[in-house]
């Protein structure tokens, strides 16, 4: 973090609910963790949707292609 700070305005009731979840953590740590959790959940939801659309063969081909790409990828 660069040391720059910012202030956000929200309802007192919202702040009280967030404080109960925050516990002893500082606000920055708490909000970073909250953001990371949301991103993980979105990723899991996207994966679940893909699983609904694709069959096992499709998923195996995608996995193989991804592994091949990671193995062969090189920066020039």
C-alpha positions, -999 to +999 in steps of 0.1 A: +000+000+000+013+034-009+000+051+023-027+070+005-060+069+022-096+076+013-129+080+031-162+064+022-197+075+033-222+049+043-252+045+066-244+040+103-264+007+103-242-006+075-211+004+093-223-013+125-229-046+106-195-044+089-178-037+122-194-068+138-178-088+109-145-069+110-136-078+145-101-068+155-088-064+119-081-030+106-105-017+079-081-021+050-073-058+058-110-065+064-121-049+031-093-066+011-104-100+025-140-092+017-131-083-018-110-115-022-139-136-009-163-120-034-139-126-063-135-163-053-172-168-051-177-152-085-151-175-099-167-206-083-201-195-097-187-191-132-171-225-130-204-241-118-221-225-148-194-238-172-199-273-157-236-270-165-229-261-201-200-284-208-197-322-206-167-341-191-150-344-225-152-307-230-137-300-196-109-325-201-100-309-235-100-274-219-078-287-190-053-304-214-051-272-235-045-251-205-018-273-192-001-274-227-003-236-229+013-231-194+040-256-202+049-241-236+044-204-229+075-183-229+081-146-229+103-133-256 
